[in-house]
Amino acid sequence: MNTNLGNKEIRLNKESMIVTETNAKGEIIFASKDFCKYAEYTNEELMGQPHNVVRHPFMPKAAFQDLWNTVQKGEIWSGIVINTT
């Protein structure tokens, strides 16, 4: 798996769909083709992994607390996230 923590910014086009889905344990059960492309992982590498495998260490923990609080209420969370690439 890729562990580059460099300062690489990727600008997405309007058609990009960066989507993942996890189970209740936070394990990835779906990753869109674009997510895999930009995160530089294969779908096979991501399936079953904890979602934080792609979290950049500069990403505030409070954002993920909000994400999990929202998801645990059965709601859909969306936001800007910094991932490792």
C-alpha positions in Angstrom: 0.0 0.0 0.0 1.1 3.5 -0.7 2.4 5.5 2.3 3.6 8.7 0.7 3.0 11.7 3.0 4.3 14.3 0.6 2.7 17.7 -0.2 1.0 16.5 -3.4 -2.3 18.3 -4.3 -4.6 16.7 -6.8 -7.2 18.8 -8.4 -10.2 16.8 -9.5 -12.4 17.4 -12.5 -16.1 18.0 -12.1 -17.0 14.5 -13.1 -14.9 12.8 -10.4 -16.8 10.8 -7.8 -14.6 10.1 -4.8 -16.8 7.8 -2.7 -16.2 5.1 -0.1 -18.5 3.1 2.0 -17.7 1.4 5.3 -19.4 -1.1 7.5 -20.1 -0.4 11.1 -16.6 -1.3 12.1 -15.1 1.4 9.7 -13.8 -1.2 7.3 -14.0 -0.3 3.6 -16.7 -2.2 1.7 -16.8 0.0 -1.4 -14.4 2.4 -3.1 -15.3 4.1 -6.3 -13.0 3.8 -9.3 -12.0 7.4 -8.9 -11.3 7.0 -5.2 -8.9 4.2 -6.0 -7.3 6.1 -8.9 -6.6 9.2 -6.9 -5.7 7.4 -3.6 -3.3 5.2 -5.6 -4.7 1.9 -4.2 -6.3 -1.0 -6.0 -9.8 -1.9 -5.0 -8.4 -5.2 -3.7 -6.0 -3.4 -1.5 -8.7 -1.3 0.1 -11.5 -3.9 0.7 -11.7 -4.8 4.3 -9.1 -2.3 5.4 -9.9 0.3 8.1 -10.9 3.5 6.4 -8.2 5.5 8.3 -5.6 3.7 6.2 -5.9 6.6 3.8 -6.1 9.4 6.4 -3.3 12.0 6.2 -1.8 12.8 9.6 -2.5 16.5 9.0 -6.3 15.8 8.8 -7.9 17.1 12.0 -9.3 14.3 14.2 -12.4 16.5 14.9 -13.5 16.1 11.3 -13.5 12.4 11.6 -15.3 12.6 14.9 -18.0 14.6 13.1 -18.1 12.0 10.3 -18.6 9.1 12.6 -21.1 10.9 14.8 -23.1 11.7 11.6 -22.9 8.2 10.2 -23.9 6.6 13.5 -27.1 8.6 13.4 -27.8 7.0 10.0 -27.2 10.2 8.2 -24.9 10.8 5.2 -21.7 12.8 5.8 -19.9 14.8 3.1 -16.9 17.0 3.4 -13.4 17.7 2.3 -10.8 15.2 3.5 -7.0 15.1 3.1 -5.8 11.6 2.3 -2.4 10.2 1.8 -1.3 9.4 -1.8 
